[in-house]
Amino acid sequence: MSRRRTPTASGKRRARRVGPGAQLTRDLIETGVAVPAVVGLRLARMAEPLTVVNWLEFNRMVVEKQVAAMTAAQAMFAETLRLQWQAAMQFWPALALGMPAPMPFSPTTAAGRRAIDAVLRAGVKPVRQRVLANRKRLSGEALRARRTKATGTGTRKRRSG
């Protein structure tokens, strides 16, 4: 478990234990907050007249979901293979000597919970990155469009001199 410093009543900082699922929880909350913003920005775009830029964005919406699902599945598969290799390396000495092998990744043990958390984090990470990048990109475009409408100017550079 990792430790995070938290202030106490006396003002001193003391270490507080953070469980193995804390990072996964933060990632899921951050993704859950960003998704409605992305959906809203894309729906606002659907209300606009169809242009080439909008058409490309709609195609991107569909393809991104497929790519994110495949990337997440591949990341989870790779993490599972890594954990299986790690378990095999722990089992090998016991199996070679004919002794009963321990269960290192049982869901009831701390190692098992960390393993499950690692696989889930590997699957959430690419989806989270894509959602946050879309929110940043789409909100930036929405801001530029609002500025353009408000000022009545295009996005061309002004001549100096």
PADO-87274 format. One line per field, with one value per residue (C-alpha): x, y, z; residue in one letter; residue number from 1. Coordinates in nm, 2 decimals, decimal comma, padded with zeros to 4 digits, always signed. Last residue first. Layout:
<dokols>
c1 <- [X / ...] $
c2 <- [Y / ...] $
c3 <- [Z / ...] $
aa <- [A / ...] $
i <- [NUM / ...] $
</dokols>
This chain:
<dokols>
c1 <- [+00,24 / +00,10 / -00,15 / -00,40 / -00,39 / -00,70 / -00,94 / -01,23 / -01,38 / -01,73 / -01,61 / -01,88 / -01,90 / -01,52 / -01,49 / -01,77 / -01,60 / -01,26 / -01,42 / -01,59 / -01,27 / -01,09 / -01,37 / -01,35 / -00,98 / -00,96 / -01,27 / -01,14 / -00,80 / -00,96 / -01,18 / -00,88 / -00,66 / -00,94 / -01,01 / -00,64 / -00,61 / -00,93 / -00,81 / -00,46 / -00,63 / -00,86 / -00,57 / -00,36 / -00,66 / -00,72 / -00,35 / -00,35 / -00,66 / -00,48 / -00,17 / -00,38 / -00,54 / -00,90 / -00,89 / -00,63 / -00,32 / -00,04 / -00,20 / +00,08 / +00,22 / +00,22 / +00,57 / +00,70 / +01,05 / +01,00 / +00,64 / +00,76 / +01,04 / +00,81 / +00,52 / +00,67 / +00,79 / +00,45 / +00,28 / +00,49 / +00,42 / +00,05 / +00,08 / +00,25 / +00,00 / -00,29 / -00,13 / -00,09 / -00,46 / -00,58 / -00,38 / -00,51 / -00,87 / -00,82 / -00,67 / -00,95 / -01,22 / -01,05 / -01,01 / -01,38 / -01,50 / -01,26 / -01,40 / -01,75 / -01,67 / -01,41 / -01,67 / -01,89 / -01,58 / -01,51 / -01,87 / -01,84 / -01,52 / -01,67 / -01,98 / -02,32 / -02,51 / -02,48 / -02,70 / -02,47 / -02,19 / -02,38 / -02,42 / -02,05 / -01,99 / -02,25 / -02,11 / -01,76 / -01,88 / -02,08 / -01,76 / -01,53 / -01,69 / -01,70 / -01,35 / -01,22 / -01,43 / -01,30 / -00,94 / -00,97 / -01,12 / -00,85 / -00,59 / -00,75 / -00,79 / -00,47 / -00,57 / -00,41 / -00,25 / -00,21 / +00,13 / +00,15 / +00,19 / +00,22 / -00,04 / -00,14 / -00,48 / -00,31 / -00,22 / -00,22 / +00,08 / +00,00 / +00,12 / +00,12 / +00,00] $
c2 <- [+04,68 / +04,36 / +04,16 / +03,97 / +03,60 / +03,43 / +03,25 / +03,45 / +03,76 / +03,83 / +03,90 / +03,69 / +03,42 / +03,38 / +03,37 / +03,10 / +02,89 / +02,92 / +02,81 / +02,52 / +02,41 / +02,42 / +02,23 / +01,97 / +01,91 / +01,91 / +01,68 / +01,46 / +01,43 / +01,35 / +01,08 / +00,92 / +00,91 / +00,76 / +00,49 / +00,40 / +00,38 / +00,19 / -00,15 / -00,13 / -00,01 / -00,32 / -00,56 / -00,39 / -00,39 / -00,76 / -00,82 / -00,59 / -00,78 / -01,11 / -00,99 / -00,88 / -01,23 / -01,32 / -01,29 / -01,57 / -01,45 / -01,62 / -01,96 / -02,18 / -02,48 / -02,82 / -02,97 / -03,18 / -03,02 / -02,88 / -02,77 / -02,57 / -02,40 / -02,32 / -02,17 / -01,83 / -01,80 / -01,92 / -01,65 / -01,38 / -01,52 / -01,52 / -01,16 / -01,05 / -01,23 / -01,07 / -00,72 / -00,79 / -00,91 / -00,60 / -00,37 / -00,55 / -00,52 / -00,15 / -00,09 / -00,28 / -00,09 / +00,24 / +00,17 / +00,08 / +00,38 / +00,60 / +00,48 / +00,59 / +00,93 / +00,99 / +00,94 / +01,21 / +01,44 / +01,39 / +01,48 / +01,79 / +01,91 / +01,84 / +02,05 / +01,95 / +02,25 / +02,27 / +02,07 / +01,77 / +01,99 / +02,05 / +01,68 / +01,64 / +01,90 / +01,74 / +01,39 / +01,51 / +01,70 / +01,39 / +01,17 / +01,40 / +01,34 / +00,96 / +00,95 / +01,15 / +00,92 / +00,61 / +00,73 / +00,82 / +00,48 / +00,30 / +00,50 / +00,42 / +00,04 / -00,07 / +00,10 / +00,43 / +00,42 / +00,75 / +00,89 / +01,17 / +01,54 / +01,76 / +02,04 / +01,93 / +01,82 / +01,60 / +01,68 / +01,40 / +01,25 / +00,97 / +00,62 / +00,34 / +00,00] $
c3 <- [-03,97 / -03,84 / -04,04 / -03,84 / -03,83 / -03,96 / -03,71 / -03,83 / -03,67 / -03,56 / -03,20 / -03,03 / -03,31 / -03,32 / -02,94 / -02,92 / -03,19 / -03,01 / -02,68 / -02,84 / -03,01 / -02,67 / -02,51 / -02,78 / -02,75 / -02,37 / -02,33 / -02,61 / -02,44 / -02,11 / -02,27 / -02,46 / -02,15 / -01,94 / -02,20 / -02,22 / -01,84 / -01,75 / -01,88 / -01,72 / -01,39 / -01,40 / -01,44 / -01,17 / -00,93 / -00,98 / -00,91 / -00,60 / -00,47 / -00,52 / -00,35 / -00,05 / -00,03 / -00,07 / -00,45 / -00,46 / -00,65 / -00,47 / -00,44 / -00,29 / -00,47 / -00,30 / -00,31 / -00,59 / -00,59 / -00,94 / -00,85 / -00,55 / -00,74 / -01,03 / -00,85 / -00,79 / -01,15 / -01,27 / -01,06 / -01,22 / -01,56 / -01,49 / -01,36 / -01,68 / -01,89 / -01,71 / -01,76 / -02,13 / -02,15 / -01,97 / -02,20 / -02,51 / -02,39 / -02,31 / -02,65 / -02,82 / -02,63 / -02,69 / -03,07 / -03,10 / -02,91 / -03,11 / -03,44 / -03,37 / -03,24 / -03,51 / -03,77 / -03,60 / -03,58 / -03,95 / -04,04 / -03,81 / -03,98 / -04,33 / -04,24 / -04,12 / -03,97 / -03,60 / -03,36 / -03,39 / -03,25 / -02,94 / -02,90 / -02,92 / -02,65 / -02,43 / -02,47 / -02,40 / -02,08 / -01,97 / -02,01 / -01,81 / -01,47 / -01,50 / -01,63 / -01,32 / -01,10 / -01,26 / -01,24 / -00,87 / -00,79 / -00,98 / -00,79 / -00,46 / -00,53 / -00,36 / -00,04 / +00,08 / +00,43 / +00,60 / +00,68 / +00,93 / +00,88 / +01,19 / +01,23 / +01,58 / +01,45 / +01,19 / +00,84 / +00,58 / +00,40 / +00,16 / +00,19 / -00,07 / +00,00] $
aa <- [G / S / R / R / K / R / T / G / T / G / T / A / K / T / R / R / A / R / L / A / E / G / S / L / R / K / R / N / A / L / V / R / Q / R / V / P / K / V / G / A / R / L / V / A / D / I / A / R / R / G / A / A / T / T / P / S / F / P / M / P / A / P / M / G / L / A / L / A / P / W / F / Q / M / A / A / Q / W / Q / L / R / L / T / E / A / F / M / A / Q / A / A / T / M / A / A / V / Q / K / E / V / V / M / R / N / F / E / L / W / N / V / V / T / L / P / E / A / M / R / A / L / R / L / G / V / V / A / P / V / A / V / G / T / E / I / L / D / R / T / L / Q / A / G / P / G / V / R / R / A / R / R / K / G / S / A / T / P / T / R / R / R / S / M] $
i <- [161 / 160 / 159 / 158 / 157 / 156 / 155 / 154 / 153 / 152 / 151 / 150 / 149 / 148 / 147 / 146 / 145 / 144 / 143 / 142 / 141 / 140 / 139 / 138 / 137 / 136 / 135 / 134 / 133 / 132 / 131 / 130 / 129 / 128 / 127 / 126 / 125 / 124 / 123 / 122 / 121 / 120 / 119 / 118 / 117 / 116 / 115 / 114 / 113 / 112 / 111 / 110 / 109 / 108 / 107 / 106 / 105 / 104 / 103 / 102 / 101 / 100 / 99 / 98 / 97 / 96 / 95 / 94 / 93 / 92 / 91 / 90 / 89 / 88 / 87 / 86 / 85 / 84 / 83 / 82 / 81 / 80 / 79 / 78 / 77 / 76 / 75 / 74 / 73 / 72 / 71 / 70 / 69 / 68 / 67 / 66 / 65 / 64 / 63 / 62 / 61 / 60 / 59 / 58 / 57 / 56 / 55 / 54 / 53 / 52 / 51 / 50 / 49 / 48 / 47 / 46 / 45 / 44 / 43 / 42 / 41 / 40 / 39 / 38 / 37 / 36 / 35 / 34 / 33 / 32 / 31 / 30 / 29 / 28 / 27 / 26 / 25 / 24 / 23 / 22 / 21 / 20 / 19 / 18 / 17 / 16 / 15 / 14 / 13 / 12 / 11 / 10 / 9 / 8 / 7 / 6 / 5 / 4 / 3 / 2 / 1] $
</dokols>
